[in-house]
């Protein structure tokens, strides 16, 4: 019975949060494609942003950044927060 309760609580949590947890990545910006709203890091990670999110002017190719993102069900990594690492 205890296992069933734990499983139900876990399933409800995943359903309520959409199964998405923010994750972090750090690297150097390789390419920013403004029109497609995608930034590629030197390790090949592609981070997408929405039209409500803008990048600071100092975030450009060659900048070292730390970013938080959420993985979407379609596989896209959607940018939630980004900062320059010094």
N, C-alpha and C positions, 0 to 999 in steps of 0.2 A: 504494500500500500504506500509506503514511504517513497519508493521509487516512482510510482505513478504520479504522486503529487509533485515531486521534483521535476519530472518530465513535463507535466502540464504547465508548471510555472515557467520553465525554460522556454517552452514552445510559445507561451503567451508573450514573454519578453521579446523573443525574436520577431514575432509577428508585429508587436507594437513598434519596435524600432526599425522594422524593415530589414533586419539582418545586417545593417550597415554600422560599422564602427570606424571612427576616424583613425587613420594611420598616419605616420610621419615618414618623410623621406628627406634626405639631404643630398645635395649635389650641385653641379655647376650647370647653369642654363646653356644649352647648346643652340636651340632655335626657338623663337617665338613667332607663331603664325597668328597674327591678330584677327584676320578675317575668319579663320576657322576656330578661334578661341582655344588654341592648344599650345602648350609649352613643352618642349622636349628637353630632358636633362641629359647629361653626358653618358649616363648608363642606359639610355633608351626609354626611360620612364616618360610617358606622355600624360600630362596633367591638363585637364579641360576646365574652363571656367564658364560661368553663366553670364548672361547679359547684365545681371545686377552686380557682378563683381568686376572690379577694374584692377589692373596691375599698376603699381607705383612706377613712375618714370625711371627710377634707378634700377629696376629689375629688367635687365637686358642680357643679351648673349654675353657669356663670360662671368656673370655674377654668381657668386656662391650663395645658395639659398637653402632654407629649411622650410618645408611645406607640410601642411596637414591636408589630407584628402579623404574622401569616402568613395569606396568602390561601389559602382552602381550595378544593377542586375545585367545590364548590357555590356559590362566589362570596362566601361569608362571610369577613369579615376578623376573625380570632380574635386577641384581645388576648394578648400574651405578657408585656409589661412596660409599666408606666405610672408617670410621675412628674410632679409639679407643676413648672412652669417659673416662675421668679421674675423 
